[in-house]
Amino acid sequence: MAASIFSKFIEVSSKNYLKSAFHEAGYSWVKINADGLLLFLHGDAPSDFERIEAVKFGRSMVTGQRLIDNISHLESSNNKTGEINLKILKSIGKVFFIGSFPKGFDSFDFEEMLKTKSSKSGEYHIIIDQTDVASNLNWELITSYALSLVDVIKLGKIETDGKQLSIEGIASDNRNHGKLKEYIKSRAPPSLPVEMSFYQPRELISPFTFQIEINNGLLQYSDCVVADEESKNRIAEIAEKLSAKAVQECLVGLGEPSSQWAEALEKAFSVSPQLVNAKVVFDNLNISVILDHSFPEKEYTEILNSISNTFPSEFVLSFIKLSNDGGNDLSSNRVVATLSPEGLLKIVGPIGEELDKELVANFAKVRFGSENASISLYKVGSLPDDWGFRIIAGLEGLRELKNGILNVTPNLIEIRGKTYKKFSSAKITKVVGDKIGYDQRLSISVDYIDMPKPVDDSLTASQCVNKIEETLRVRKIKFEPGSDRVDLAGHETLDDIAKILLNCGDIRLEIGGHTDSQGREQMNLNLSQSRANSVLFELQRRRVLTKNIIAKGYGESQPIASNDTEQGREINRRIEFTPFDKSMGIKVSPEDDIRN
């Protein structure tokens, strides 16, 4: 009996989930039936191409063996009176050839021509039908020409109706679009108009960086990355007005960490006149203002107050004033990394090569977590060849600490801080020495501290239910009318409830489904059970462990308001979460749970 109920629950839940997913993806014509674990796709696809795409989408949602394709398509297999055409769609690793061909030129002719005109560099799908239009030499020439262009584009489409041809997308070689267009036109059949539209893909860049250096009133900027040409030109204009020298042009790419990135760079130029012998370094949303030790002390606080509110609020601003201990001004070779008790890492200092910068950044993000690492490394010359490895070795040692500081110079690696681990000094010495050699100068100063006792911050059953009830008072879990499908607002409520349950201990809960009294009693009971099941399924999708959660429908049997008014009926249509004593088989109120 239990197995049968569970099987039915899986069947209904899978069907509803897949139906919702197909609808949201734009395949509203797909119908779904379920039989146990098997899911059957039905419906009339607008085209065979859309049928293939719908089946692929379904198999990305559930295991392929569970999905049975019974979709038909409306598109006639014999387009007797239609016009001839060919459309080539190219995506990453796949090429689709879709068309209606004249009689006398069938799929075999097409495939033979394809073998000679295009190197098969991906998965090919050919979807064609025949017309009664007579074939001619011109169609074969145009088809051959279109196929020869498949390797010219990386992504995009090629279309022809035998009278003209258009090509649009990202070219395989983006270095010279002018020459590419000349090449394409030179190979076209006589009198065939060819329209071309190529666009340049932007490279994905991470992190987005920028750096301004101020030396005695002279400005120069470098490591500049922006999201578009407009921002690039704007930065160049501002720099020209301030007589700022560009070490290199700004790179344009994808990956902008904030819509206010360009605005923040402009602000950096605006504050630069207040700084003398300083650097402003951007690393995504982290901004480091690095002041030389010679910066006047009396102006330091004023600068902090003046600049602190200049940048957009989502950027994190930090100030570093280098100390005067002999050779630690802005031109000195010193990297400082600090590790907070919360595990936040901040690295500031010079780096020689872009490769070293990338290595250090990647290492820090892997070892300390990408969300915890803030890296502000600026490029300078005349650094030791092993500079990047010295920083990495120091970070490996710093990782042994609960919190601490790392100083890296050409002559010394210094690590000091606190740790829960005994014998950390010896381990740090070995970790660093193994990487750069034991002949290097190391200074290790570590204090051992006791590990704090762990605190169980998981919620009790009553606390958990109280938090869920607070959430439901603000926003109910609602369903589409007469359906067990959770509506959009209900999904947001379930997101909040899932977060609460993930912080609950090993508690037993019942999800109770309730309806109003409209309709037949048995129908309401079935609907309430189905809705409770849907909530349980949605929590599973949100990674909530549900082995101790049951779903039960009560129909109209437990009203908490009058069913004579619409307001009362709305109150009665609800989902409730109640602590459940599995051993006794009874629900427990939060008050009883506290007493127990």
Rosetta blueprint (number, residue, H / E / L):
1 M L
2 A H
3 A H
4 S H
5 I H
6 F H
7 S H
8 K H
9 F H
10 I H
11 E H
12 V H
13 S H
14 S H
15 K H
16 N H
17 Y H
18 L H
19 K H
20 S H
21 A H
22 F H
23 H H
24 E H
25 A L
26 G L
27 Y L
28 S L
29 W L
30 V L
31 K E
32 I E
33 N E
34 A E
35 D E
36 G L
37 L L
38 L E
39 L E
40 F E
41 L E
42 H E
43 G L
44 D E
45 A E
46 P L
47 S L
48 D H
49 F H
50 E H
51 R H
52 I H
53 E H
54 A H
55 V H
56 K H
57 F H
58 G H
59 R H
60 S H
61 M H
62 V L
63 T L
64 G H
65 Q H
66 R H
67 L E
68 I E
69 D E
70 N L
71 I L
72 S E
73 H E
74 L L
75 E L
76 S L
77 S L
78 N E
79 N L
80 K L
81 T L
82 G L
83 E L
84 I L
85 N E
86 L E
87 K E
88 I E
89 L E
90 K E
91 S E
92 I L
93 G L
94 K E
95 V E
96 F E
97 F E
98 I E
99 G E
100 S E
101 F E
102 P E
103 K E
104 G L
105 F L
106 D L
107 S H
108 F H
109 D H
110 F H
111 E H
112 E H
113 M H
114 L H
115 K H
116 T H
117 K H
118 S L
119 S L
120 K L
121 S L
122 G L
123 E E
124 Y E
125 H E
126 I E
127 I E
128 I E
129 D E
130 Q E
131 T E
132 D E
133 V E
134 A E
135 S L
136 N L
137 L H
138 N H
139 W H
140 E H
141 L H
142 I H
143 T H
144 S H
145 Y H
146 A H
147 L H
148 S H
149 L L
150 V H
151 D H
152 V H
153 I E
154 K E
155 L E
156 G E
157 K E
158 I E
159 E E
160 T E
161 D L
162 G L
163 K L
164 Q L
165 L E
166 S E
167 I E
168 E E
169 G E
170 I E
171 A E
172 S L
173 D L
174 N L
175 R L
176 N L
177 H H
178 G H
179 K H
180 L H
181 K H
182 E H
183 Y H
184 I H
185 K H
186 S H
187 R L
188 A L
189 P L
190 P L
191 S L
192 L L
193 P L
194 V E
195 E E
196 M E
197 S E
198 F E
199 Y L
200 Q L
201 P L
202 R L
203 E E
204 L E
205 I L
206 S L
207 P L
208 F L
209 T E
210 F E
211 Q E
212 I E
213 E E
214 I E
215 N E
216 N L
217 G L
218 L E
219 L E
220 Q E
221 Y E
222 S E
223 D L
224 C L
225 V E
226 V E
227 A L
228 D L
229 E H
230 E H
231 S H
232 K H
233 N H
234 R H
235 I H
236 A H
237 E H
238 I H
239 A H
240 E H
241 K H
242 L L
243 S L
244 A L
245 K E
246 A E
247 V L
248 Q L
249 E L
250 C L
251 L E
252 V E
253 G E
254 L E
255 G L
256 E L
257 P L
258 S L
259 S L
260 Q L
261 W H
262 A H
263 E H
264 A H
265 L H
266 E H
267 K H
268 A H
269 F H
270 S H
271 V H
272 S H
273 P H
274 Q H
275 L L
276 V L
277 N L
278 A E
279 K E
280 V E
281 V E
282 F E
283 D E
284 N L
285 L L
286 N E
287 I E
288 S E
289 V E
290 I E
291 L E
292 D L
293 H L
294 S L
295 F L
296 P L
297 E H
298 K H
299 E H
300 Y H
301 T H
302 E H
303 I H
304 L H
305 N H
306 S H
307 I H
308 S H
309 N L
310 T L
311 F L
312 P L
313 S L
314 E L
315 F L
316 V E
317 L E
318 S E
319 F E
320 I E
321 K E
322 L L
323 S L
324 N L
325 D L
326 G L
327 G L
328 N L
329 D L
330 L L
331 S L
332 S L
333 N L
334 R L
335 V E
336 V E
337 A E
338 T E
339 L E
340 S L
341 P L
342 E L
343 G L
344 L L
345 L E
346 K E
347 I E
348 V E
349 G E
350 P E
351 I E
352 G L
353 E L
354 E H
355 L H
356 D H
357 K H
358 E H
359 L H
360 V H
361 A H
362 N H
363 F H
364 A H
365 K H
366 V H
367 R H
368 F H
369 G L
370 S L
371 E L
372 N L
373 A E
374 S E
375 I E
376 S E
377 L E
378 Y E
379 K E
380 V L
381 G L
382 S L
383 L L
384 P L
385 D L
386 D L
387 W H
388 G H
389 F H
390 R H
391 I H
392 I H
393 A H
394 G H
395 L H
396 E H
397 G H
398 L H
399 R L
400 E L
401 L L
402 K L
403 N E
404 G E
405 I E
406 L E
407 N E
408 V E
409 T L
410 P L
411 N L
412 L L
413 I E
414 E E
415 I E
416 R E
417 G E
418 K E
419 T E
420 Y L
421 K L
422 K L
423 F L
424 S H
425 S H
426 A H
427 K H
428 I H
429 T H
430 K H
431 V H
432 V H
433 G H
434 D H
435 K H
436 I H
437 G L
438 Y L
439 D L
440 Q L
441 R L
442 L E
443 S E
444 I E
445 S E
446 V E
447 D E
448 Y E
449 I L
450 D L
451 M L
452 P L
453 K L
454 P L
455 V L
456 D L
457 D L
458 S L
459 L E
460 T L
461 A H
462 S H
463 Q H
464 C H
465 V H
466 N H
467 K H
468 I H
469 E H
470 E H
471 T H
472 L H
473 R H
474 V H
475 R L
476 K L
477 I L
478 K L
479 F E
480 E L
481 P L
482 G L
483 S L
484 D L
485 R L
486 V E
487 D L
488 L H
489 A H
490 G H
491 H H
492 E H
493 T H
494 L H
495 D H
496 D H
497 I H
498 A H
499 K H
500 I H
501 L H
502 L L
503 N L
504 C E
505 G L
506 D L
507 I L
508 R L
509 L E
510 E E
511 I E
512 G E
513 G E
514 H E
515 T L
516 D L
517 S L
518 Q L
519 G L
520 R L
521 E H
522 Q H
523 M H
524 N H
525 L H
526 N H
527 L H
528 S H
529 Q H
530 S H
531 R H
532 A H
533 N H
534 S H
535 V H
536 L H
537 F H
538 E H
539 L H
540 Q H
541 R H
542 R L
543 R L
544 V L
545 L L
546 T L
547 K L
548 N L
549 I E
550 I E
551 A E
552 K E
553 G E
554 Y E
555 G E
556 E L
557 S L
558 Q L
559 P L
560 I L
561 A L
562 S L
563 N L
564 D L
565 T L
566 E H
567 Q H
568 G H
569 R H
570 E H
571 I H
572 N H
573 R L
574 R E
575 I E
576 E E
577 F E
578 T E
579 P E
580 F E
581 D E
582 K L
583 S L
584 M L
585 G L
586 I E
587 K E
588 V L
589 S L
590 P H
591 E H
592 D H
593 D H
594 I H
595 R H
596 N L
